[in-house]
Amino acid sequence: MKNKPIFIVGAGLSGCVLAERIASILNRKVILVEKRSHIAGNCYDHTAENGVLVHKYGPHYFRTNNEELLTYLSAFTSWIPGDYIVKSSLKGDLYDFPINLNTLEQFFQCSLDAEGAKSLLEKQRKNIPNPNNSEEWVLSQVGKKLYEAFFLNYTLKQWDQHPRKLDKSVCGRIPVRLNRDNRYVEHRFQLMPANGYTVMVNNMISHPNIQLILDTDFQEMDVGSSMVIYTGPIDQYFNYCYGRLPWRSLRFEFTPFEKEYCQPCVQVNYPNEHAYTRTVEFKHVTKQMHPHTVVCYEYPSSDGSPYYPVPTNDSQALYEKYKKLADKETLWNDVYFTGRLAEYRYLNMDEVIERALNLFERIKSREI
């Protein structure tokens, strides 16, 4: 078996991390198959026509608390600080988001310290000891006024479902802070690859044991009895035998501007205005010096490439049926499933890489 190549389906982060590890550590031949015309999956970045570096599939903010993971990636890239600052637009005014002391002071038109904010939120929040969905979770944290201002309509646009129908994890990922920390996330390491994600991933898979095949559907290939690592949609692998898993997609409009900057931070959310949910100006995080800029307008959609698994009870039950088939496929046919699409989970980039590295350790233990 060790003289056969290992097939990896998908040249996103999961597939490329596994390809790099298998090629360099196990000294095995890898055939990396990607249906798109480029590597790096949804974190692919490229230069727009006006020379500005943009993320083709929306903003990707790398952050992690895992220093070992950061050390691993640092073999393929140098880093710059990731200034992940997000504002939310309400009636033309910009508020810090996630909600912090500054947000609360601006919204309620008062001066607050941590104790005062805690007391204010105690009066606002609903008494829901065990929230069962996203609406209940937000109401239990910040109450009706902030829920309706920042969360309700954004969620309706993003998911095309009412928050009460979505798992509490959808809004539960968003913190509420009793300080003035206006960063989007609180991770120990918040960084951007100095030359972009595509360069980092290309460095990762530039190994003589790795053969990259682009613009190719894996289902058209004959893999024989080789090991397969699959990072695509799990329901597609099984020909949708139980039906299609629901996904939300996105449509992006990239608008160039002949000015250095258009907005004060990388991302502005629009919970109540416009058909788009947010605008992103990538130069704030790429630190590119350029006289022009590009702003990306992001429109949620039910059609298109899968981006976000829809976390409902019904979708989870359907995934569990596919997961049973996947477990059998691993046991009987040496096919492994990993990544957001294959595991039907919302995963940040660091989580995707951690899971890929963990899978590699499983494979290594049986190969050595």
C-alpha positions in Angstrom: 0.0 0.0 0.0 2.9 2.4 0.7 3.9 2.6 -2.9 0.4 3.9 -3.9 -0.3 7.6 -3.8 -2.7 9.1 -1.3 -5.5 11.1 -2.9 -6.6 14.3 -1.2 -9.8 15.9 -2.4 -9.8 19.7 -2.1 -6.9 22.1 -2.0 -8.2 24.2 0.8 -6.5 24.5 4.2 -7.5 21.0 5.3 -6.3 19.3 2.1 -3.1 21.3 1.8 -2.0 20.8 5.4 -2.6 17.1 5.1 -0.7 17.0 1.8 2.2 18.8 3.3 2.4 16.6 6.3 2.0 13.3 4.4 4.5 14.4 1.7 7.2 15.7 4.1 6.9 13.5 7.2 5.7 10.2 5.7 7.6 10.7 2.4 4.5 9.5 0.5 3.3 10.6 -2.9 0.2 12.8 -2.8 -2.3 13.6 -5.6 -4.1 16.8 -4.6 -7.3 17.2 -6.6 -9.2 20.5 -6.7 -12.3 21.3 -8.7 -11.6 25.0 -8.7 -8.9 26.7 -10.8 -6.9 27.8 -7.7 -5.5 26.6 -4.4 -6.3 27.8 -0.8 -10.0 27.2 -0.8 -12.2 30.0 0.5 -9.2 31.9 2.0 -7.8 32.4 -1.6 -6.6 35.9 -2.1 -5.5 37.6 -5.4 -4.8 41.0 -6.9 -7.8 42.9 -8.2 -7.6 44.8 -11.5 -6.6 48.0 -9.7 -3.7 46.3 -7.9 -5.3 45.8 -4.5 -5.1 42.5 -2.7 -8.6 41.1 -2.0 -10.1 37.9 -0.5 -12.2 36.4 -3.3 -14.6 34.6 -0.9 -15.0 37.2 1.8 -12.7 38.3 4.7 -10.6 35.7 6.5 -9.3 36.8 9.9 -6.7 34.4 11.2 -6.6 34.0 14.9 -5.6 31.3 17.3 -4.6 30.5 20.9 -2.5 27.6 19.8 1.1 28.6 19.7 2.2 25.2 18.3 -0.1 25.7 15.3 1.3 29.2 14.8 4.8 27.7 14.8 3.8 25.2 12.2 2.4 27.8 9.9 5.3 30.1 10.4 7.4 27.7 8.3 5.4 28.9 5.3 4.8 32.5 5.9 5.9 35.6 7.9 3.2 37.6 9.7 1.8 41.1 10.2 -0.6 42.1 13.0 -4.3 41.4 12.3 -6.3 44.6 13.1 -9.7 42.9 13.1 -11.9 45.9 14.0 -15.6 45.6 13.1 -18.3 48.3 13.4 -22.1 48.0 13.1 -24.1 50.6 11.4 -27.4 51.8 13.0 -29.2 54.6 11.3 -26.0 56.0 9.9 -24.0 55.8 13.2 -21.2 53.3 13.7 -21.1 51.3 16.9 -18.3 49.0 18.2 -19.1 45.4 17.6 -19.2 43.0 19.4 -21.0 44.9 22.1 -18.7 46.5 24.7 -18.8 49.4 27.1 -18.4 51.9 24.2 -21.4 50.3 22.4 -23.6 50.4 25.5 -22.7 54.1 26.3 -23.4 55.2 22.7 -26.6 53.1 22.4 -28.2 54.1 25.8 -26.6 57.6 25.9 -25.0 57.3 29.3 -21.6 56.9 30.9 -20.7 53.5 32.2 -18.0 51.5 34.0 -18.0 47.7 34.1 -20.3 47.6 37.2 -22.7 50.1 35.6 -22.8 48.1 32.4 -23.4 44.9 34.3 -26.3 46.5 36.1 -27.8 47.9 32.9 -27.7 44.6 31.2 -29.3 42.9 34.2 -32.3 45.2 33.8 -32.4 44.6 30.0 -31.9 40.9 29.7 -34.7 38.3 29.8 -34.7 35.6 32.5 -34.0 32.6 30.3 -31.9 30.1 32.3 -31.4 27.6 29.5 -31.6 29.2 26.1 -32.7 26.8 23.4 -32.0 28.9 20.3 -30.2 32.0 19.1 -33.1 34.4 19.9 -33.3 33.1 23.5 -29.6 33.3 23.9 -29.3 36.9 22.8 -32.3 38.0 24.9 -30.8 36.3 27.9 -27.6 38.2 27.4 -28.6 41.7 26.4 -32.3 42.0 26.2 -34.8 43.0 23.5 -33.6 46.5 22.5 -30.0 45.4 21.7 -31.3 42.1 20.2 -33.6 44.0 17.7 -30.9 46.6 16.9 -27.9 44.4 16.3 -29.0 40.8 15.9 -32.5 40.1 14.7 -32.5 41.5 11.1 -28.8 40.6 10.5 -29.6 37.0 11.3 -32.7 37.1 9.1 -30.7 38.4 6.2 -27.8 36.1 6.8 -29.7 32.8 7.3 -33.1 33.5 5.8 -34.5 32.1 9.1 -35.7 33.6 12.3 -33.1 33.4 15.1 -35.6 31.3 17.2 -35.2 28.5 14.6 -31.4 28.5 14.7 -29.1 26.8 17.2 -27.9 29.1 20.0 -24.3 28.6 18.7 -25.0 30.9 15.8 -25.3 34.1 18.0 -23.5 32.4 20.9 -20.2 32.9 19.1 -20.5 36.6 19.6 -19.2 37.9 23.0 -20.6 40.7 25.1 -17.8 42.7 26.9 -17.8 44.8 30.0 -14.6 46.6 28.9 -13.5 48.8 26.0 -11.9 46.1 23.9 -13.1 46.8 20.4 -11.3 43.9 18.7 -13.6 41.5 16.8 -12.0 38.5 18.6 -10.0 38.0 21.8 -7.5 35.3 20.7 -3.9 35.5 21.9 -2.6 35.6 18.3 -4.4 37.7 15.7 -2.3 37.8 12.5 -2.3 38.0 8.8 0.1 36.1 6.4 2.4 38.9 5.3 2.1 38.1 1.6 -1.4 36.7 1.7 -3.1 33.3 2.2 -2.5 32.0 -1.4 1.3 32.5 -1.0 1.3 30.7 2.3 -0.6 27.8 1.0 1.5 27.6 -2.2 4.6 27.4 0.0 3.0 24.6 2.0 2.4 22.4 -1.0 5.6 23.1 -3.0 7.0 19.7 -2.3 8.2 17.2 -4.9 5.9 14.5 -3.5 2.8 16.5 -4.1 1.1 16.5 -7.5 -1.6 19.2 -7.8 -4.4 18.8 -10.3 -6.8 21.8 -10.7 -10.1 22.1 -12.5 -10.9 18.5 -11.9 -13.8 16.7 -10.4 -12.6 14.0 -8.1 -15.5 11.8 -9.0 -14.1 11.5 -12.5 -10.9 10.0 -11.3 -10.0 6.3 -10.7 -8.3 6.0 -7.3 -8.3 2.2 -7.2 -7.6 1.0 -3.7 -5.6 4.1 -2.6 -6.3 6.0 0.6 -8.5 9.0 0.1 -8.9 12.1 2.3 -12.0 13.9 1.4 -12.7 17.6 2.3 -15.7 18.2 0.1 -19.4 18.2 1.0 -20.3 15.0 2.7 -23.7 14.6 1.1 -22.2 15.0 -2.3 -19.7 12.2 -1.7 -22.7 9.9 -1.1 -24.6 11.2 -4.1 -27.2 12.9 -1.8 -28.7 9.6 -1.0 -30.5 11.0 2.0 -31.2 14.4 0.4 -29.2 17.6 0.4 -27.8 19.2 3.5 -28.8 22.9 3.7 -26.1 25.5 3.3 -26.1 29.3 3.1 -24.1 30.8 0.3 -22.8 34.3 -0.4 -22.5 36.6 -3.4 -19.7 39.2 -3.5 -19.6 42.5 -5.3 -16.1 44.1 -5.5 -16.2 47.8 -6.1 -12.9 49.7 -6.8 -12.5 53.3 -5.6 -9.9 55.8 -6.6 -9.1 56.8 -3.0 -6.9 55.3 -0.4 -9.7 54.3 2.1 -13.5 54.3 2.1 -14.3 53.2 5.7 -12.7 53.5 9.1 -12.1 49.7 9.7 -11.9 46.5 7.8 -15.6 45.5 8.3 -18.9 47.4 8.7 -22.0 45.3 9.5 -25.5 46.5 8.3 -28.0 44.6 10.4 -31.0 46.8 9.4 -30.1 48.6 6.2 -29.5 47.4 2.6 -29.7 43.9 1.1 -26.1 43.2 1.9 -25.0 42.2 5.4 -21.5 43.8 5.5 -18.9 45.7 3.6 -15.2 44.8 3.8 -12.2 46.9 2.9 -9.3 44.5 2.9 -6.5 47.0 3.0 -7.1 47.6 6.7 -5.8 44.1 7.4 -3.4 43.4 4.5 -1.6 46.7 5.3 -1.0 47.2 1.6 0.3 50.6 0.6 -1.8 51.6 -2.4 -3.5 54.9 -3.6 -6.7 53.0 -4.5 -8.9 50.6 -2.6 -11.6 47.9 -3.1 -14.7 47.4 -1.0 -16.5 44.1 -1.0 -20.3 44.0 -0.5 -21.5 40.7 0.8 -25.0 39.4 0.0 -26.3 36.2 1.6 -27.9 33.7 -0.7 -29.6 30.3 -0.8 -27.9 29.4 -4.1 -24.2 29.0 -4.9 -21.2 27.4 -3.3 -21.7 26.1 0.3 -20.3 28.5 2.9 -22.2 28.1 6.2 -23.9 24.9 7.4 -27.4 25.7 8.7 -27.5 24.7 12.4 -31.0 23.4 13.0 -32.2 20.2 14.6 -33.4 18.8 11.2 -30.1 19.5 9.5 -28.1 18.0 12.3 -30.2 14.8 12.2 -29.6 14.6 8.5 -25.9 15.1 8.9 -25.8 12.3 11.5 -27.1 9.9 8.9 -24.3 10.8 6.5 -21.8 10.6 9.3 -22.7 6.9 9.9 -22.0 6.3 6.2 -18.7 8.2 6.5 -17.6 6.1 9.4 -18.2 2.9 7.5 -16.4 4.3 4.5 -13.4 5.1 6.7 -13.4 1.6 8.2 -14.1 -0.4 5.0 -12.5 1.7 2.2 -9.8 3.9 3.8 -11.6 7.2 3.1 -11.2 9.9 5.7 -13.5 13.0 6.0 -12.3 16.3 7.4 -13.0 20.0 7.1 -16.1 22.3 7.3 -17.8 20.8 4.2 -17.1 17.2 5.1 -18.0 17.5 8.8 -20.9 20.0 8.3 -19.6 22.3 11.0 -18.8 26.0 11.3 -15.0 26.0 11.8 -12.5 28.8 12.0 -9.3 28.5 10.1 -7.2 27.5 13.1 -9.8 24.8 14.0 -9.7 23.5 10.4 -5.9 23.2 10.6 -5.9 21.7 14.1 -8.4 19.0 12.9 -6.2 18.3 9.8 -3.1 17.9 11.9 -5.0 15.6 14.3 -6.1 13.5 11.4 -2.5 13.3 10.1 -1.5 11.9 13.5 -4.1 9.2 13.1 -2.8 8.3 9.6 0.8 8.5 10.7 0.2 6.0 13.5 -1.0 3.4 11.1 1.5 4.1 8.3 4.7 3.9 10.4 
